Amino acid sequence: MARRNDPRHRWRNESEPEMTSGGVILVMLRQPQLDDPNEMRTDPFWEFGSFGCTGCHRKNLMNPKRLGELNGMRFGFVQNGEMGVKLVHVTPPITMSNHDRFGEARWTPSEMPLTYREAPTLVNNFGFSDAPALLGMISDVKRSSPVAQFSSKFRSRRSPLPTSVSKQLIKVYEAFKRKGAQIAKSYVDALPCPPPLVDRNRKATYKRLLSPPLSTSGRIGTRCRRPPR
């Protein structure tokens, strides 16, 4: 049971339903918006084992009213790009925190993801997958390409994958790491291309996002872009 005096657990509502612990939820990460000069695409903060502080997923996956359902889940972060949809990281079980304006997923140990280029492929437009059990989940989606089918299926999905699919996904991810798939040195390496503005001080950005807002509007003005000074 969460300690009520622990700020990392102040979200806890004993009446909230919880999913079965240990399942894998796929998190679709957006590609950099190249026409926005302030776009940093800074979340997740891999170095600190954190996701959600920019508020970009708070209307679906990270809905503040439903954070308790995610406690104990594992996130499988997937990144789309010119090489298809890649699995860049699978977290340990996560702990949720509610910062009022947004929810934050935390996990330990924190570690850098795989590079986009060397991460396992979940699907590409040729219909190939390193985790073929996933293909059965998108076969009935009416879209123009396998990647579009995948995106439509998982873009807003909050429920964990079936147990057999989760096991295959974890096995594939760990096999790629064990066989020497390149680990990202910078968060940019996990993206399909650099964002227009690269975040050079990730620690300062993370601390700034966790700080109370200067205004009372309740808006998270930073989103995935340049944080206010």
C-alpha positions as CSV (number, residue, x, y, z in Angstrom):
1,M,0.0,0.0,0.0
2,A,1.3,3.5,-0.9
3,R,2.5,5.6,2.1
4,R,0.2,8.7,2.4
5,N,3.1,10.8,3.5
6,D,5.2,9.9,0.4
7,P,4.8,12.7,-2.2
8,R,5.5,10.2,-5.0
9,H,2.3,8.4,-4.0
10,R,0.0,11.3,-3.3
11,W,-2.1,10.3,-6.4
12,R,-3.4,7.2,-4.7
13,N,-7.1,6.8,-4.4
14,E,-8.1,3.5,-2.8
15,S,-11.3,3.4,-4.7
16,E,-9.6,3.4,-8.1
17,P,-9.6,0.1,-10.1
18,E,-6.2,-1.2,-11.0
19,M,-5.0,-3.3,-13.9
20,T,-3.2,-6.6,-13.4
21,S,0.4,-5.7,-12.4
22,G,3.2,-6.5,-14.9
23,G,1.4,-6.1,-18.2
24,V,3.0,-4.2,-21.1
25,I,1.2,-1.1,-22.4
26,L,2.5,0.3,-25.7
27,V,3.2,4.0,-25.7
28,M,3.3,5.7,-29.2
29,L,5.8,8.5,-29.2
30,R,5.3,11.2,-31.7
31,Q,7.8,12.1,-34.4
32,P,9.6,15.5,-34.3
33,Q,7.5,18.2,-35.8
34,L,10.1,19.7,-38.1
35,D,8.2,22.9,-39.0
36,D,8.2,24.0,-35.3
37,P,11.5,25.7,-34.5
38,N,10.8,25.3,-30.7
39,E,10.1,21.6,-30.9
40,M,12.5,19.5,-28.6
41,R,10.5,16.2,-28.4
42,T,12.1,16.0,-24.9
43,D,9.9,13.4,-23.2
44,P,10.5,10.6,-22.0
45,F,13.4,11.6,-19.7
46,W,15.2,8.3,-20.1
47,E,18.1,9.4,-17.9
48,F,15.8,9.9,-14.9
49,G,13.3,7.1,-15.5
50,S,10.4,9.5,-16.1
51,F,7.6,10.0,-18.6
52,G,4.7,12.4,-18.8
53,C,6.0,15.7,-17.5
54,T,5.3,17.6,-20.7
55,G,1.6,16.6,-20.5
56,C,1.5,15.5,-24.1
57,H,-0.4,12.2,-23.2
58,R,-2.6,13.6,-20.4
59,K,-5.8,13.3,-22.4
60,N,-5.5,9.6,-23.0
61,L,-2.9,7.3,-21.5
62,M,-1.8,9.7,-18.7
63,N,-5.3,10.9,-17.8
64,P,-4.9,12.3,-14.3
65,K,-8.2,10.8,-13.2
66,R,-7.1,7.3,-14.1
67,L,-3.4,7.2,-13.1
68,G,-4.0,4.4,-10.5
69,E,-4.8,2.0,-13.3
70,L,-1.2,2.2,-14.6
71,N,0.6,1.5,-11.3
72,G,2.7,-1.6,-11.7
73,M,2.4,-1.7,-15.5
74,R,5.4,-1.8,-17.9
75,F,5.6,0.7,-20.7
76,G,6.8,-0.3,-24.1
77,F,7.9,2.9,-25.9
78,V,7.5,2.7,-29.7
79,Q,8.7,5.3,-32.2
80,N,7.5,5.6,-35.7
81,G,9.8,6.8,-38.5
82,E,11.0,6.1,-42.0
83,M,12.2,2.6,-41.0
84,G,8.8,1.7,-39.5
85,V,7.6,1.4,-35.9
86,K,10.4,0.5,-33.6
87,L,10.4,-0.6,-29.9
88,V,13.1,1.6,-28.4
89,H,12.5,0.7,-24.7
90,V,10.6,-1.5,-22.3
91,T,10.5,-0.2,-18.7
92,P,10.5,-2.1,-15.4
93,P,7.2,-1.8,-13.5
94,I,6.2,1.8,-13.2
95,T,5.0,3.9,-10.2
96,M,2.6,6.8,-10.9
97,S,2.8,10.3,-9.4
98,N,0.1,12.9,-9.7
99,H,1.4,16.5,-10.0
100,D,-2.1,17.9,-10.4
101,R,-1.4,19.4,-13.8
102,F,-0.1,16.1,-15.2
103,G,0.8,12.6,-14.2
104,E,4.3,11.2,-14.2
105,A,5.4,7.6,-14.7
106,R,8.6,6.7,-12.8
107,W,10.7,3.5,-13.0
108,T,14.0,2.2,-11.7
109,P,16.6,1.5,-12.7
110,S,16.7,4.3,-15.3
111,E,18.6,3.6,-18.5
112,M,18.9,4.9,-22.0
113,P,16.8,3.3,-24.7
114,L,18.0,1.6,-27.9
115,T,18.7,3.8,-30.9
116,Y,15.9,4.1,-33.3
117,R,17.9,2.5,-36.1
118,E,18.9,-0.6,-34.2
119,A,15.7,-1.2,-32.1
120,P,13.5,-4.1,-33.0
121,T,10.8,-3.5,-35.6
122,L,7.3,-3.9,-34.5
123,V,5.9,-3.3,-38.0
124,N,7.0,-1.7,-41.2
125,N,5.1,-1.0,-44.4
126,F,6.3,-4.3,-45.9
127,G,4.4,-6.1,-43.1
128,F,7.5,-7.3,-41.3
129,S,7.8,-7.6,-37.5
130,D,10.4,-8.9,-35.1
131,A,7.4,-9.6,-32.8
132,P,4.9,-11.2,-35.2
133,A,2.3,-11.9,-32.5
134,L,1.5,-8.2,-32.7
135,L,0.5,-8.5,-36.4
136,G,-2.5,-10.6,-35.4
137,M,-3.8,-7.6,-33.3
138,I,-3.9,-5.2,-36.3
139,S,-5.0,-7.5,-39.1
140,D,-8.6,-6.4,-38.8
141,V,-7.9,-2.6,-38.8
142,K,-9.0,-1.0,-42.0
143,R,-6.1,1.3,-42.9
144,S,-3.9,1.8,-46.0
145,S,-0.7,0.3,-44.7
146,P,0.6,-1.9,-41.8
147,V,2.1,1.1,-40.1
148,A,-1.2,3.0,-40.3
149,Q,-3.0,0.0,-39.0
150,F,-0.6,-0.2,-36.0
151,S,-0.9,3.5,-35.3
152,S,-4.7,3.4,-35.4
153,K,-4.8,0.4,-33.1
154,F,-2.4,1.7,-30.5
155,R,-2.3,5.5,-30.6
156,S,-4.8,5.9,-27.8
157,R,-4.8,2.4,-26.3
158,R,-4.5,2.2,-22.5
159,S,-5.0,-1.5,-21.9
160,P,-2.0,-3.9,-21.6
161,L,-1.2,-6.3,-24.4
162,P,-2.4,-9.9,-24.0
163,T,0.0,-11.9,-21.9
164,S,1.4,-14.0,-24.7
165,V,2.1,-10.8,-26.8
166,S,3.7,-9.1,-23.8
167,K,6.1,-12.0,-23.3
168,Q,7.1,-12.1,-26.9
169,L,7.7,-8.3,-26.9
170,I,9.9,-8.4,-23.8
171,K,11.8,-11.5,-25.1
172,V,12.5,-9.7,-28.4
173,Y,13.6,-6.5,-26.7
174,E,15.9,-8.3,-24.3
175,A,17.4,-10.4,-27.1
176,F,18.3,-7.3,-29.1
177,K,20.0,-5.8,-26.1
178,R,21.9,-9.0,-25.4
179,K,23.1,-9.3,-29.0
180,G,24.5,-5.8,-28.9
181,A,21.9,-3.4,-30.3
182,Q,23.3,0.1,-29.9
183,I,22.2,2.0,-26.8
184,A,21.3,5.7,-27.3
185,K,24.0,8.1,-26.0
186,S,21.5,11.0,-26.3
187,Y,17.7,11.1,-26.3
188,V,18.0,12.2,-29.9
189,D,19.4,8.8,-30.9
190,A,16.0,7.2,-30.1
191,L,14.3,9.5,-32.5
192,P,14.0,8.9,-36.2
193,C,15.6,12.3,-36.9
194,P,16.8,15.2,-34.7
195,P,14.2,17.7,-33.5
196,P,14.6,21.4,-34.6
197,L,15.7,22.3,-31.1
198,V,17.9,19.8,-29.2
199,D,17.6,19.9,-25.4
200,R,21.1,20.4,-24.2
201,N,20.3,20.5,-20.5
202,R,17.9,17.7,-19.8
203,K,18.3,17.9,-16.0
204,A,17.4,21.6,-15.9
205,T,14.4,21.0,-18.2
206,Y,13.2,18.1,-16.1
207,K,13.4,20.1,-12.9
208,R,11.6,23.1,-14.5
209,L,8.8,20.9,-15.7
210,L,8.3,19.6,-12.2
211,S,8.2,23.1,-10.7
212,P,4.9,24.7,-9.9
213,P,3.6,27.0,-12.8
214,L,4.4,30.7,-12.5
215,S,0.8,31.5,-13.5
216,T,-2.5,30.2,-12.1
217,S,-3.9,29.1,-15.4
218,G,-3.0,25.5,-14.9
219,R,-1.6,25.2,-18.4
220,I,1.6,23.3,-19.1
221,G,3.0,25.8,-21.5
222,T,6.1,23.8,-22.3
223,R,4.5,20.7,-23.8
224,C,7.3,19.0,-25.8
225,R,8.8,22.3,-26.8
226,R,11.2,24.9,-25.4
227,P,10.6,25.3,-21.6
228,P,9.9,28.9,-20.4
229,R,12.9,30.7,-18.8
